[in-house]
Amino acid sequence: MEIYVTFSRTIVGYFNVRTFAGGAQYNVRGDLFRDLSGIHPRAVTGTVAISTDTWRTIKADRWTRKIDAAGRKEVIA
């Protein structure tokens, strides 16, 4: 099964990734997201389809943080 996500690169090289289905937004390490999603190294913003296993791997990374509605970041445990 595939999940569609939108992404935008931050000024420090991380990616803000938002799911289409739930609308949850995560701040993901740049190298991890590029390697797992297969996007071009110079990509700044876009939409990509990734597998559910890949999405679980991204969410399990210790540097991935969920961004709440107020813009504050929480560490995902």
LUMVEX-276289 format. One line per field, with one value per residue: x, y, z of N, C-alpha, C in turn; residue number from 1; chain; residue in one letter. Coordinates in nm, 3 decimals, decimal comma. Layout:
% LUMVEX-276289
n.xx	c(X/...)
n.yy	c(Y/...)
n.zz	c(Z/...)
ca.xx	c(X/...)
ca.yy	c(Y/...)
ca.zz	c(Z/...)
c.xx	c(X/...)
c.yy	c(Y/...)
c.zz	c(Z/...)
roza	c(NUM/...)
sepa	c(A/...)
vovo	c(A/...)
This chain:
% LUMVEX-276289
n.xx	c(0,083/0,045/0,131/0,050/0,242/0,316/0,596/0,832/1,138/1,333/1,520/1,743/1,789/1,628/1,315/0,978/0,712/0,395/0,107/-0,146/-0,383/-0,431/-0,334/-0,128/0,176/0,525/0,866/1,143/1,462/1,683/1,861/1,772/1,501/1,533/1,679/1,502/1,261/1,330/1,351/1,480/1,808/1,820/1,561/1,303/1,036/0,728/0,531/0,505/0,477/0,496/0,579/0,397/0,565/0,801/0,711/0,668/0,933/1,041/0,895/0,988/1,247/1,489/1,527/1,308/1,038/0,716/0,505/0,297/-0,030/0,010/0,262/0,472/0,727/0,733/0,895/0,879/0,793)
n.yy	c(-0,117/0,227/0,555/0,890/1,179/1,522/1,740/1,976/2,144/2,261/2,550/2,459/2,208/1,994/1,814/1,913/1,713/1,618/1,422/1,310/1,181/1,189/1,437/1,487/1,638/1,617/1,666/1,582/1,426/1,532/1,370/1,112/1,117/1,174/0,947/0,731/0,798/0,845/1,085/1,357/1,488/1,769/1,851/2,061/2,111/1,923/1,633/1,295/0,940/0,695/0,379/0,200/0,071/0,216/0,461/0,393/0,345/0,602/0,742/0,609/0,689/0,838/1,113/1,223/1,442/1,527/1,785/1,996/2,157/2,422/2,480/2,409/2,170/1,821/1,544/1,226/0,941)
n.zz	c(0,000/-0,068/0,050/0,011/0,033/0,103/0,072/0,198/0,191/0,461/0,573/0,706/0,605/0,676/0,621/0,603/0,630/0,523/0,562/0,332/0,403/0,694/0,761/0,934/1,041/1,003/1,100/0,933/0,905/0,650/0,482/0,540/0,453/0,177/0,092/0,150/0,021/-0,241/-0,378/-0,582/-0,514/-0,515/-0,479/-0,357/-0,289/-0,307/-0,406/-0,316/-0,349/-0,106/0,043/0,300/0,479/0,448/0,547/0,815/0,891/0,864/1,060/1,284/1,319/1,532/1,520/1,401/1,429/1,547/1,441/1,608/1,599/1,681/1,600/1,756/1,839/1,903/2,047/1,909/2,075)
ca.xx	c(0,000/0,122/0,082/0,094/0,283/0,376/0,715/0,901/1,266/1,356/1,646/1,853/1,805/1,525/1,194/0,847/0,636/0,255/0,031/-0,272/-0,497/-0,457/-0,289/-0,023/0,297/0,646/0,993/1,223/1,600/1,689/1,923/1,684/1,384/1,577/1,717/1,388/1,154/1,382/1,340/1,605/1,880/1,795/1,417/1,271/0,897/0,661/0,446/0,564/0,410/0,589/0,512/0,366/0,686/0,891/0,655/0,697/1,075/1,061/0,840/1,064/1,379/1,494/1,530/1,180/0,956/0,582/0,477/0,157/-0,104/0,060/0,395/0,575/0,770/0,735/0,970/0,793/0,851)
ca.yy	c(0,000/0,351/0,675/1,011/1,284/1,642/1,775/2,101/2,147/2,377/2,619/2,383/2,080/1,896/1,821/1,910/1,615/1,614/1,314/1,353/1,120/1,241/1,575/1,499/1,697/1,572/1,726/1,462/1,446/1,543/1,256/0,996/1,130/1,160/0,807/0,639/0,833/0,843/1,214/1,414/1,558/1,914/1,877/2,153/2,088/1,833/1,525/1,166/0,822/0,606/0,261/0,209/0,030/0,331/0,561/0,347/0,367/0,746/0,780/0,544/0,753/0,913/1,258/1,266/1,510/1,565/1,926/2,010/2,264/2,554/2,498/2,358/2,036/1,720/1,423/1,108/0,835)
ca.zz	c(0,000/-0,076/0,116/-0,057/0,126/0,046/0,147/0,168/0,259/0,547/0,549/0,766/0,536/0,712/0,541/0,667/0,554/0,565/0,498/0,273/0,471/0,828/0,773/1,035/0,986/1,070/1,062/0,908/0,861/0,505/0,416/0,557/0,366/0,037/0,065/0,155/-0,073/-0,377/-0,445/-0,632/-0,408/-0,517/-0,464/-0,249/-0,250/-0,400/-0,358/-0,348/-0,294/-0,038/0,098/0,443/0,551/0,446/0,637/0,951/0,914/0,882/1,190/1,391/1,333/1,658/1,495/1,346/1,529/1,504/1,461/1,644/1,531/1,720/1,544/1,847/1,801/2,007/2,012/1,902/2,157)
c.xx	c(0,089/0,051/0,136/0,124/0,335/0,496/0,764/1,028/1,279/1,493/1,766/1,868/1,710/1,408/1,072/0,760/0,496/0,183/-0,098/-0,389/-0,528/-0,418/-0,184/0,104/0,417/0,766/1,092/1,363/1,609/1,746/1,837/1,566/1,421/1,607/1,595/1,279/1,200/1,369/1,478/1,675/1,856/1,647/1,392/1,129/0,832/0,572/0,509/0,480/0,516/0,510/0,487/0,486/0,787/0,842/0,680/0,843/1,105/1,012/0,918/1,202/1,380/1,494/1,402/1,094/0,820/0,560/0,328/0,097/-0,049/0,201/0,506/0,608/0,773/0,818/0,874/0,862/0,819)
c.yy	c(0,125/0,465/0,794/1,118/1,404/1,677/1,912/2,105/2,274/2,436/2,543/2,243/1,970/1,910/1,823/1,825/1,608/1,503/1,371/1,305/1,187/1,386/1,595/1,552/1,658/1,648/1,611/1,500/1,440/1,422/1,131/1,002/1,114/1,015/0,715/0,671/0,833/0,975/1,263/1,491/1,709/1,949/1,964/2,131/1,995/1,732/1,394/1,055/0,732/0,490/0,279/0,167/0,143/0,437/0,522/0,370/0,514/0,788/0,720/0,606/0,841/1,064/1,311/1,325/1,544/1,712/1,939/2,134/2,403/2,580/2,453/2,216/1,945/1,604/1,306/0,996/0,700)
c.zz	c(0,000/-0,003/0,038/0,047/0,046/0,133/0,106/0,253/0,342/0,517/0,606/0,707/0,576/0,616/0,631/0,577/0,611/0,488/0,441/0,356/0,605/0,848/0,879/0,970/1,071/1,016/1,055/0,861/0,709/0,435/0,427/0,461/0,219/0,003/0,058/0,053/-0,218/-0,451/-0,489/-0,520/-0,404/-0,504/-0,342/-0,198/-0,351/-0,329/-0,402/-0,284/-0,231/0,022/0,247/0,528/0,558/0,542/0,783/0,986/0,940/1,020/1,306/1,412/1,457/1,639/1,434/1,456/1,467/1,535/1,492/1,577/1,563/1,668/1,636/1,805/1,922/1,960/2,014/1,979/2,100)
roza	c(1/2/3/4/5/6/7/8/9/10/11/12/13/14/15/16/17/18/19/20/21/22/23/24/25/26/27/28/29/30/31/32/33/34/35/36/37/38/39/40/41/42/43/44/45/46/47/48/49/50/51/52/53/54/55/56/57/58/59/60/61/62/63/64/65/66/67/68/69/70/71/72/73/74/75/76/77)
sepa	c(A/A/A/A/A/A/A/A/A/A/A/A/A/A/A/A/A/A/A/A/A/A/A/A/A/A/A/A/A/A/A/A/A/A/A/A/A/A/A/A/A/A/A/A/A/A/A/A/A/A/A/A/A/A/A/A/A/A/A/A/A/A/A/A/A/A/A/A/A/A/A/A/A/A/A/A/A)
vovo	c(M/E/I/Y/V/T/F/S/R/T/I/V/G/Y/F/N/V/R/T/F/A/G/G/A/Q/Y/N/V/R/G/D/L/F/R/D/L/S/G/I/H/P/R/A/V/T/G/T/V/A/I/S/T/D/T/W/R/T/I/K/A/D/R/W/T/R/K/I/D/A/A/G/R/K/E/V/I/A)
